[in-house]
Every structure is written in structure tokens, then in C-alpha cells.
């Protein structure tokens, strides 16, 4: 089954609204209305509205970096699904390793967010991945299984085509280290196998699994050539227009 490549830029805590608008303009100009590969930009919350206006009318979609799983209320500093939908966000990154490490997010809390985002018509990008210590201990597949199944608890099969999985080996995020294409493919294949066990082969084949560990123009073509790698969740390389556009070009030309 053919899956459209997805290149998503996670800007993390970078770019002012003005800087984000400038970067978005460069990306929007490159992408135009070309939908050969799906492109998503995920700016900070304060830049969402500015970026939304810049990409309007192009094939670039807007994503957020987080949400809180309540409709509204006394949750100081948080952002709701309604707020994201008001700026026409389509995607939201959930369970990123930095949220798990620095803010103590558990699989159960990530799962609550995933289910809530689907209820609110936002497509979750569910992040999973192991630390260096876990990889060296041979626990990669066990960790990935626990986070994947925990994050998808109670998610119905009918909703799975809206879910994107991002495999991000924590040891390769922002370090310049990258899993070899073969290492990444092994884990991506295991993830798809777990999805097949839970939801059936047909549904598993429809779910896109992104690689999220220091994908950059120099290694993108080789990574995207792997059978079960359907794109990238891009950190550092998404903060510079040329490198991000080069990744989009790699996805457009991948087979």
C-alpha cells in the first residue's frame, strides 16, 4: 500500500513569531501547492497564528508541539485543542522525549492526549523511542512496544489512519548521531508489526511511521529508501529553510 511521505518540522523552543513567519515564507514558497509529499511545520504556540497566515493557500500544513487534554479551564500555561483548531492546526506532536524527560509525561498521560486530540479532530504525531542506556542494554524493542501500546490504549482502529508514529531514538536527537538506515528500519518494521497485531495488517500498512533522530539532507535519501520509513520528524534541520526544503525534495523524489 502506498503511503504519502510526511516531513514535519519541530521548531521546539526556537524562533520568535517574526522569525517563524520568515522561515514559513521560505518553506511555503518552495512547497507552493505541490502535495507530492506532505509538509507540516510546528512552531511555538506564540507563532502559530503568524505562521498560519503565511502558509494559507499553500500545501504546507500547521502543527502544534503540545496540547492539554481538557477543553478549557484553570490550566495555567497550557494550550487547548480548540485554540489549535482556531488557527487551523491539523497536527499535534505528543509524547516527545523532551516532554517525557523534562516534564515527566507518562505513557498514560500521553495516551490521554492522543485520545483527546482525535476526539477534537487533530492528528496526533505520537513519539516513541529509547535512550542510549536502554539501547545498549538491548531493551529497544521492549521500550518501543511499551510506549507504542501505552500511547494507543483505547484508540479505535477507525482512527488509526489519522495517527502518525514518530520513532525517535533519544540518543540521536540533537546529538548529530543517527541510527543507520538498517537500524532505523529494524525498529520501524517492528512498530508496524506491533500495529498489525493490534489492528490488523491492512490498518498497519496505512499508518505512517516517521524517523525522528537527526534526519538531515545528507542521510535523508538513504533513510527514506527503507520500506517502513515514511518521512521524518525534523528538529535542527527544520530551523533553516534550505536544509528543510532539501528534505522535502528528498521525500518528493523517494520511491
Secondary structure by P-SEA (a helix, b strand, c coil): ccccbbbbbcccccccaaaaaaaaaaaaaaacccccbbbbbbccccaaaaaaaaaccccbbbbbccccccccccccccccaaaaaaacccbbbcccccccccccccaaaaaaaaaaaaaaccccbbbbbccaaaaaacaaaaaaaaaaaaaaccccccccccbbbbbcccccccccccccaaaaaaaaaaaaaaaaacccaaaaaabbbbbccccccccaaaaaacccccccccccccccaaaaaaaaaaaaacc
